[in-house]
Amino acid sequence: MYINIKGELVDLSFPRVMGILNLTPDSFYPRSRKQTEQEIATRVNQLQAEGADFIDVGAFSTRPGAALVTEEEETARLDFGLGILFREYPKAVVSVDTFRSEIALRCVEKYGVAMINDISAGEMDDRMHTVVAQLKVPYILMHLRGGALTMMQDTVYADLMKELFLYFSEKINALHLSGVTDIILDPGFGFSKNTEQNFLLMRELKEFRLFDLPLLVGISRKTMIREALNCSVEESLNGTTVLNTFALLNGASILRVHDVKEAVESIRLLEKLH
């Protein structure tokens, strides 16, 4: 449960919190959208003050139905946001949420980004695995079918868990053959899965222990919570905290969240119980 981040071994047997920094104008949670220099700086300071271990920076909304963003636009947004982030906190441990290998390469080489978070597991850019191996950074491997425009049209599974396990087995093997050694699994809650399937996945979360790899869970304010509770995205924090706590009890190593303070408190309380 260790990953190598810039030459330092980080123990993920103790859960960590990954705070979200959205540089997009169309993220599903409007309050998370940060566009101006002041908004970005304020958000970065908030994430650090509330105890985020990692900051995940995204410049391309991956919500179902999101509009396509060109590589040039994604690069410009990341240049703007990462410049501000590292000005405020030069030693921050940052992951970049991108499926484009050239952007991954640029962010690591220019800014010292520590991890790559790829929703497509290399399916959208066949050079991604090779580039990550070259960069020697941890790689967050997520399950997805299709892309933003088609993912929710492809939610039929003969056996959801069996298919996910086969998918991850094949991808992990491919990554190892490419030379990638530090892999974090993300089951992909909300991606190519309906609400019922998301809750099935949550119930079976502990089964991912067989891979003996760190597990990232990202359910913050997502549709599965809003549909189950019939609430708005603004009202979904309590549901997020409940499911994050369940995920921690069932093997989650990293919680990817909008609300860092509440996630950190969940971890601290569970630590007291243990």
Secondary structure, DSSP 8 states (H G I E B T S, - for coil): -EEEETTEEEE-SS-EEEEEEE--S--SSGGGB--SHHHHHHHHHHHHHHT-SEEEEESS--STT-----HHHHHHHHHHHHHHHHHH-TT--EEEE-S-HHHHHHHHHHH---EEEETTTTSS-TTHHHHHHHHT--EEEE--SS-TTTGGG----SSHHHHHHHHHHHHHHHHHHHT---EEEE--TTSS--HHHHHHHHHTGGGGGGG-S-BEE--TT-HHHHHHHT--GGG-HHHHHHHHHHHHHTT-SEEEES-HHHHHHHHHHHHHH-
